[in-house]
């Protein structure tokens, strides 16, 4: 039986790629926000309080395009509704106590949930959630602060392909589950097909929400 210390060390090692990807994309977010004309404190505070990568990019995009704060907040909320389903999936991993569950809810992201659910037993899933969640939160906010302070010095961040970091990490995280769980594999394939089909017709982030319909179809 593996000792708790060795288990935690292995989880830190495995989740370090997620942290690295989060920090890289965070640099992009901070730089894009400040280069677009927002004060440094806006992306930094948003990352601490909101902590939702795709929703933050969309909200800042609305602000930089001339939209008001309410429109930006509505866009972010719409994109982040998917975390409600993620919260249900990891509800038993957060532990007892209102403060602990509130902190755990704040750490729920695509990457943290995928990494936790990929573990083989409940104890390891709980440890994976907290290790990956806290590490990713620190890496993301550090990256955002660094990017915001760098401002426009990085130039056009799109040319670096930073937006591909998170999808690549997510694919790596879910591959073991897709190989061993036929039901999950069917839902994932159908969800991917739905997302690809609607991508040309709906705003960014909405295809992910519509892909959740695959869960209902496969269940039936």
C-alpha positions as CSV (number, residue, x, y, z in Angstrom):
1,X,0.0,0.0,0.0
2,X,1.4,3.4,-1.0
3,X,2.1,5.8,1.9
4,X,0.2,9.1,2.0
5,X,3.4,11.0,1.6
6,X,4.3,9.1,-1.6
7,X,0.7,9.5,-2.9
8,X,0.9,13.3,-2.4
9,X,4.3,13.5,-4.0
10,X,3.0,11.6,-7.0
11,X,-0.1,13.9,-7.3
12,X,2.1,17.0,-7.1
13,X,4.2,15.6,-9.8
14,X,1.3,14.7,-12.0
15,X,-0.6,18.0,-11.5
16,X,2.5,20.1,-12.1
17,X,1.7,20.1,-15.9
18,X,-1.7,21.5,-15.2
19,X,-0.2,24.3,-13.0
20,X,2.3,25.1,-15.7
21,X,-0.4,25.4,-18.4
22,X,-2.5,27.5,-16.0
23,X,0.4,29.9,-15.4
24,X,1.1,30.2,-19.1
25,X,-2.5,31.0,-20.0
26,X,-2.7,33.4,-17.0
27,X,0.2,35.4,-18.4
28,X,-1.7,35.7,-21.7
29,X,-4.8,36.8,-19.9
30,X,-3.0,39.5,-17.8
31,X,-1.1,40.8,-20.8
32,X,-4.2,40.9,-23.1
33,X,-6.2,42.8,-20.5
34,X,-3.6,45.5,-19.8
35,X,-2.6,45.8,-23.4
36,X,-6.2,46.4,-24.2
37,X,-6.4,49.4,-21.9
38,X,-7.5,47.9,-18.5
39,X,-5.7,48.9,-15.3
40,X,-3.4,46.3,-13.9
41,X,-5.6,45.7,-10.8
42,X,-8.6,44.6,-12.9
43,X,-7.3,41.3,-14.2
44,X,-5.5,40.6,-10.9
45,X,-8.6,41.2,-8.8
46,X,-10.8,39.3,-11.2
47,X,-8.6,36.3,-11.1
48,X,-8.6,36.2,-7.3
49,X,-12.4,36.7,-6.9
50,X,-13.9,35.2,-10.1
51,X,-11.2,32.6,-10.9
52,X,-12.7,31.2,-14.2
53,X,-10.4,31.3,-17.2
54,X,-12.7,31.2,-20.1
55,X,-15.3,33.4,-18.4
56,X,-12.6,35.9,-17.6
57,X,-11.4,36.1,-21.2
58,X,-15.0,36.5,-22.4
59,X,-15.8,39.2,-19.8
60,X,-12.6,41.2,-20.6
61,X,-13.4,40.8,-24.3
62,X,-16.8,42.4,-23.7
63,X,-15.2,45.3,-21.8
64,X,-12.5,45.9,-24.4
65,X,-15.2,45.9,-27.1
66,X,-17.0,48.7,-25.4
67,X,-19.6,46.7,-23.4
68,X,-20.6,47.6,-19.9
69,X,-19.8,45.8,-16.6
70,X,-23.3,44.2,-16.5
71,X,-22.9,42.7,-20.0
72,X,-19.4,41.5,-19.1
73,X,-20.7,39.9,-15.9
74,X,-23.6,38.2,-17.7
75,X,-21.3,36.7,-20.3
76,X,-19.0,35.4,-17.6
77,X,-21.9,33.9,-15.6
78,X,-23.3,32.2,-18.7
79,X,-20.0,30.5,-19.5
80,X,-19.4,29.5,-16.0
81,X,-22.8,27.7,-15.5
82,X,-21.1,24.5,-16.5
83,X,-19.3,24.4,-13.2
84,X,-22.6,23.7,-11.5
85,X,-22.4,20.2,-13.1
86,X,-18.8,19.9,-12.1
87,X,-19.7,20.8,-8.5
88,X,-22.1,18.0,-8.3
89,X,-19.5,15.6,-9.5
90,X,-17.0,16.5,-6.8
91,X,-19.4,17.4,-4.0
92,X,-18.3,14.5,-1.8
93,X,-14.6,15.5,-2.2
94,X,-14.9,18.9,-0.5
95,X,-15.1,17.6,3.0
96,X,-17.2,18.9,6.0
97,X,-17.6,22.4,7.2
98,X,-19.1,25.4,5.5
99,X,-15.7,27.3,5.1
100,X,-14.0,24.2,3.6
101,X,-16.9,23.6,1.1
102,X,-16.9,27.3,0.1
103,X,-13.2,27.3,-0.6
104,X,-13.5,24.0,-2.5
105,X,-16.4,25.4,-4.6
106,X,-14.1,28.3,-5.5
107,X,-11.4,25.9,-6.7
108,X,-13.8,23.9,-9.0
109,X,-12.5,24.2,-12.6
110,X,-12.4,21.9,-15.7
111,X,-8.9,20.8,-15.0
112,X,-9.2,20.2,-11.2
113,X,-12.4,18.1,-11.6
114,X,-10.9,16.1,-14.5
115,X,-7.7,15.4,-12.5
116,X,-9.6,14.4,-9.4
117,X,-12.1,12.1,-11.1
118,X,-9.3,10.4,-13.0
119,X,-8.0,8.9,-9.7
120,X,-8.8,5.3,-8.8
121,X,-10.3,5.7,-5.2
122,X,-12.1,8.2,-3.1
123,X,-9.2,9.1,-0.8
124,X,-6.9,9.7,-3.8
125,X,-9.6,11.7,-5.6
126,X,-10.0,14.0,-2.5
127,X,-6.3,14.6,-2.2
128,X,-6.0,15.2,-6.0
129,X,-8.8,17.8,-5.9
130,X,-7.2,19.8,-3.2
131,X,-3.6,19.5,-4.4
132,X,-4.4,20.3,-8.0
133,X,-7.0,23.0,-7.1
134,X,-4.7,25.0,-4.7
135,X,-1.7,24.6,-7.0
136,X,-3.6,25.8,-10.0
137,X,-5.1,28.7,-8.2
138,X,-1.6,29.9,-7.2
139,X,-0.2,29.3,-10.6
140,X,-3.0,31.1,-12.4
141,X,-2.9,34.1,-10.2
142,X,0.8,34.4,-10.4
143,X,0.7,34.1,-14.2
144,X,-2.0,36.8,-14.4
145,X,-0.1,39.2,-12.2
146,X,3.1,38.6,-14.2
147,X,1.3,39.2,-17.5
148,X,-0.5,42.3,-16.3
149,X,2.8,43.8,-15.0
150,X,4.4,43.0,-18.4
151,X,1.5,44.7,-20.1
152,X,2.0,45.2,-23.8
153,X,5.7,44.1,-23.7
154,X,4.7,40.6,-24.8
155,X,3.1,41.8,-28.0
156,X,0.4,39.7,-29.6
157,X,0.0,36.7,-27.3
158,X,-2.0,34.8,-29.9
159,X,1.1,34.1,-31.9
160,X,2.5,32.0,-29.1
161,X,-0.4,29.6,-29.2
162,X,-1.0,29.8,-25.5
163,X,-4.7,29.1,-25.9
164,X,-3.8,25.5,-26.8
165,X,-2.2,24.7,-23.4
166,X,-5.4,24.0,-21.5
167,X,-7.1,21.8,-24.1
168,X,-4.0,19.7,-24.5
169,X,-3.8,19.2,-20.7
170,X,-7.5,18.3,-20.5
171,X,-7.2,15.7,-23.2
172,X,-4.3,14.1,-21.4
173,X,-6.3,14.0,-18.1
174,X,-9.4,12.4,-19.5
175,X,-7.8,9.8,-21.8
176,X,-7.4,7.1,-19.1
177,X,-11.2,7.4,-18.2
178,X,-12.2,7.3,-21.9
179,X,-10.2,4.1,-22.4
180,X,-11.8,2.2,-19.5
181,X,-15.4,3.6,-19.3
182,X,-17.6,3.0,-22.4
183,X,-20.4,5.2,-21.1
184,X,-18.1,8.1,-20.5
185,X,-16.5,7.6,-23.9
186,X,-19.9,7.6,-25.7
187,X,-20.9,10.8,-23.8
188,X,-17.6,12.5,-24.6
189,X,-17.8,11.6,-28.3
190,X,-21.4,12.8,-28.6
191,X,-20.6,16.0,-26.6
192,X,-17.6,16.7,-28.9
193,X,-19.8,16.3,-32.0
194,X,-22.4,18.6,-30.6
195,X,-19.8,21.3,-29.7
196,X,-18.2,21.1,-33.1
197,X,-21.6,21.3,-34.9
198,X,-22.7,24.5,-33.1
199,X,-19.4,26.3,-32.8
200,X,-19.9,28.4,-36.0
201,X,-23.3,29.6,-34.9
202,X,-23.0,30.4,-31.2
203,X,-20.7,32.6,-29.1
204,X,-17.5,31.2,-27.6
205,X,-18.1,29.1,-24.5
206,X,-21.6,28.1,-25.4
207,X,-20.7,25.0,-27.3
208,X,-19.2,23.6,-24.0
209,X,-22.6,24.1,-22.3
210,X,-24.5,22.5,-25.2
211,X,-22.2,19.5,-25.1
212,X,-23.6,18.6,-21.7
213,X,-26.8,17.5,-23.5
214,X,-24.8,14.4,-24.4
215,X,-25.0,13.3,-20.8
216,X,-28.8,13.2,-20.9
217,X,-28.9,11.4,-24.3
218,X,-26.4,8.7,-23.3
219,X,-28.1,8.2,-19.9
220,X,-31.4,7.5,-21.7
